[in-house]
Amino acid sequence: MSVRQSLLAILDQGACYGYQLRAEFDRRTGGTSPLNVGQIYNTLERLERDGLVTKGDTDAHGHVFYAITDAGRTEARDWLAAPVARATGTRDELPIKLALAATLPGVDVTAIVQTQRRASLAHLQELRRAQRSGERSDGDPSGAELAWLLVADALIFQAEAEVRWLDHVEGRLTQHPPRALELALETEPPRRGRPPKATAIA
């Protein structure tokens, strides 16, 4: 998630102060990824340093307003118009954990998968309950409610995909005897430099 561009996109609608930006971000994203106020002010300082916002007037309550510059407006609009680039590889803990577990002697990776699947299904059910409770009975959501539903839908699709992937992992594991997956520690000292790249999946 880009906090920087998200704040710029909101500031493109008008000058705001820090707490106001946090409230606007929550309102426009359904409150699913709340921002820390300190994070907002740190980001505003960097945006000001980079010439993307300017610090403006202070109101009677001591709120310092930030306004977007032309350069900031261009960055916000370029961000909205561009597709989100997905990082190559993964640092997601779950696939890394299962990949490691599958190669460790004495570890029951199938039990780990089943435990995770139960937790993932429970999380999915919780998301579906939250989605149902957040939907309006007349089926005509307001802008803020629609924003929340869009994010909730994404979370549900991700959770469903995780459950399907865990089923797939369990199927893969049944095709290999556990001992065939185990890797002993290498006795040769590792070469210096970067490890060789994994073969790309066709």
N, C-alpha and C positions, 0 to 999 in steps of 0.2 A: 504494500500500500504506500502510495506517495503522499505523505503529509504535506510536503512542500507544495506540490501542484494542487492538491485539494484545497489548501488555504487560499492559494492564488485564485482558484476558480470561484470561491465564495467572495473574496475581496473584489472580484470583477463586477459583482452586483452592487458594491458600495463599501465605504469605509467601515471598519469594525474594530473593536478592541478585543483583547485576548479571550475573556470569558464569553463574549458574544460569539466569537469564532467557534469556540468549543460547542456552544449550544446550537449554532447553525449546522455544524458538522454532524452532531448527534441527530438533529431533526431531519437532515437530508439523507442520512444513512441508516435510519431506524434505530440508532443507539446501539448497533451491534459491534462497533469497534471504537469505544470511547477514547478520546484523547486526553492525556494529562495536560493540565494548564501550563506546567513548566515546559513541557515539550513544545507547546504552541508558541510560547514566548521565545524559546531558543530558536525555533524555526523562523519566527518573525525577525529576530536579530540577524540571522543569516540571509534572509530575503532582503533586508534593508542593506546589509553589507554588499550584496550582489546587485543592488540597484533595481530590485524588482518591486519593492514597496518603499514608501516613505512614511516616516513617523509624523503624524499630524497633531491636531489640537487635543487638549485634555479637557474633558467636561467637568461639571461641578462636582461629580462624584470621584474624580481622579482617574477616570478611564482614559487611557491613551489610545487614540484612534490611528489605525494604519490604513493607508490608501495605496492602491495598486498603481504602478507606473505603466507606461506604454510597453516597456520591455517585459514586465510581469504579465500584462494582458496577453501579449504575444505568446509567452511560455504557457500560460494557462490554456489558451485556445489551441495551441499546437498539441498539448497533452491530451485534451479532450478529443481531438481529431485523429490521433494516432492509435494504432492497436497496442494493447498491452503485450510487451515482450516477455515470454516465459523463459526463465533461466534454464540452461541446459544442465543435465545432471540433477541430483537431488541432495538436499540436506534434511529432508523430512526424516524425523527420528524413526518412524515405524518401519519403512522399508529397509533402512540401515540396520535397525535392531534385528529384523527377521533374517536379513542376509547374513549378518554375523552369527546369529544363533544357529543357522543351518549348517555352519561350518565348524561349530565348536563341539568337541567330543563330550558326550554325556549330557547334552542339552536336548530336552524334548521340545523341538520347535513346533510340532503339531499342537501340543498343549498350549504353547504361547499364542499360536494363531487362534485357537478356540477361545482362549481367555480374552484376547483382543476383539474377536468377533462379537462376543457377548457384550462387551463394553461399547463397541461401535453401534450395535443394534439398539442398545439402551439410549445412546446419544441421539440416534436417528429418531427414535420414538419421542424423545424429549423435544427435539426440534419440530416434529410434526404437531405435537400438542401445542407448542408455543405459536406455531403458524396458525393453527385453527383458532386459538384464543385471540389472535391479533386481527383476524379477518372480520370485516364489518358484515352484519347480517344482511344489509341491503345490496351487498356485492359491489358497492361503488366507493372505493377507498379514496381518501384525500391524498394530496401529494405526499405528506409525511408518511401516511400508512402504506402507500404504494412503494415508497422508498424502502420501508422496512420489509415489505413482502418480497421485493426483488432480492434483497440481501438474504432473507430467510430461504427463498427458493434456491439460491446458490449454495447455501450451507447444506440444505437437504440433498441436493444433487451430489455434492461432494461426499456427504456421509453415505449415500446409496452407492456411489462408486467405490468407496472404501470397503464396504461390505462385499460387493461383487469381487473386488480385487482379492480380498481375504479368502473367498471361496475358491478363486483361481489359484492362489498360493497353496491352499490345502490340496487341491487337485494335482498340482505340480509335485508336491512333496510325496504323494502316494505313488508317483511314477519312479521314485528313486529310493533305494534302501538307505536308511539314515547313515550308515557307515560310509556309503559311497560319497557323501557330501562333506564328510569331516576333513579338515585340513590340519596337518601337523605344523608346528612352528618351523619356519625355514632355519636351517643350520648355517647356511652361507650368509655372510654379512651383506646387508643390502647395498646396492650400488648408490653412489652419491648422485645427486641431481633428482630430477623429477621422475616419478614412476612412469612406466610405459602406459600409454593411453589404452583404455579398454577398447576392444573391437566394437565399432559402431553397429547398432542393430539395424538391419536392412528393413 
